Amino acid sequence: MKDYLITENEFIVKLEEDELFINLKKMRLACPCAHCKGEKDIFGNIYKGKTQTLQKNAFKIYTIRTVGNYAVRVFWKDKHANGIYTFDFLRTLSE
């Protein structure tokens, strides 16, 4: 990841080959962590946390940290920080 910018409503990231514009609400609602999206056991059962009503600060980013050369970990202002967003996943969110 080269550069990024967080605006009021968007996460903009410049990768080697392209620039992505991602709506923050869409990004948060697509959080890939086990609590939000669930995780499967060997039988295909999905386990996840209780659905929560998200407040306004849940859609605002506090900070971002890179994870290797393939992803970012997002720290949301409501203190949620378990999701690791791969660059490939971020590309799908920007479409």
N, C-alpha and C positions, 0 to 999 in steps of 0.2 A: 504494500500500500504506500503510495507516494504521499498524497496530501488528502485532507478531508476538511469539510466545513459543516458545522451544525447551525442551521437557521431555526427560526421559530417553528417551522413545519416540515423541514426536510433535512435529511442526511445526504450530503454530497461527497462522494469519494472518487478520487482519481486513481485508477489502477494503471498498470503498464499499458494496456491496450484500449481502455475506454474510460469514460466518466459516467458515474451512476448518480441518479437523482432518485431518492427513496423517501416517500412520505413517512413521517415518524409514527403516525398512528398505525399505518399498515405494517410497518416494521415491528412495532411492539406486539400487535395482535398476532403476528407470525412468529413470535419468539420460539426458538427451537429447543428450549430447555425441557428437561423431563417433567418438571412441574406443570409447565404450560401445555406442551404437546403430548406428554405421556411417554412411556417407554414400554416396549413389548417384552414379555417373558418368552420362553422357548415354545410355548403353546399358542402364541399370537395374542394373548390377552394384553390389553393396554391398561396401564396404571398411570394415573396422573392426579395432580392436586385438585382441590375444589375450585370451581369456576368463581372468579372474583369480579366484583364491579370495580373497574379501574377509574381512578380519579384523574383529573387533568395532568397532574405531575407525573403520572405513569407514562405519558406520551412525550416527555421531555428528557433529553439525554444530559446526564451530569458529566460523564467523561467516557472515553473509549480507550481501550488498550489493545495492541496487536497481539495475536496469538500465532507465533511462528511467522511463516510467509504465506499463510493460507486463510486467515480469519481475523475477526475482531471480537472482543468481548465488550458488550455494551453495559454501562452502569447507568440505569435509569434513575431519575430524581425521586422515585418512590422506593428506592433502595433495592430494587430487583436487579440482579446482576449475574444470573446463572446461564444466560443464553450465549452461545458461541456461534456467531454468524459467519459462515464461510463466504469467501468472495463469490463462489459459484451460486450460493444461496442468495446473496445480495443482488446478483445479476437478475435472478428470477423475480425479485421484489421490485426491481426498477422497470420492469417491462410493463 
